[in-house]
Amino acid sequence: MSADRGSGRAASSGEVELAVVGNEFATVRVALDTNGNSPRLLLEDLEDGSRIWLSPLELASLCLATPEDRVNWLRVGVYRDERQ
C-alpha cells in the first residue's frame, strides 16, 4: 500500500488535504473538514467520487471493531452478496 503525504493545501473552503492513500485496489483522499460543528475526517474514493465524513466517535468505534467486522466491510461490488 502506498501513502503519499498530502499537500496540506485547502481542498475546498474548510478542508485541508492530509494524504492520498492507494494501492492496486483503491485510492482514497483523506482530508480534515472543519465546516461542521466539530472537525471531521473526510474520505473520498478517487475512483467514483463517493465521500464519507467521520466524526471522532465514529473513528473511535472503528478502532474497537473486531476482525470479523473488518472482513465484512470489504464486501463491496460483486463481493457484497457473497456469504461465508
Secondary structure as GFF3:
##gff-version 3
##sequence-region A 1 84
A	DSSP	beta_strand	2	5	.	.	.	ID=ss1
A	DSSP	beta_strand	10	12	.	.	.	ID=ss2
A	DSSP	beta_strand	15	22	.	.	.	ID=ss3
A	DSSP	beta_strand	27	33	.	.	.	ID=ss4
A	DSSP	beta_strand	40	45	.	.	.	ID=ss5
A	DSSP	beta_strand	51	54	.	.	.	ID=ss6
A	DSSP	alpha_helix	56	63	.	.	.	ID=ss7
A	DSSP	alpha_helix	67	73	.	.	.	ID=ss8
A	DSSP	three_ten_helix	77	79	.	.	.	ID=ss9
###
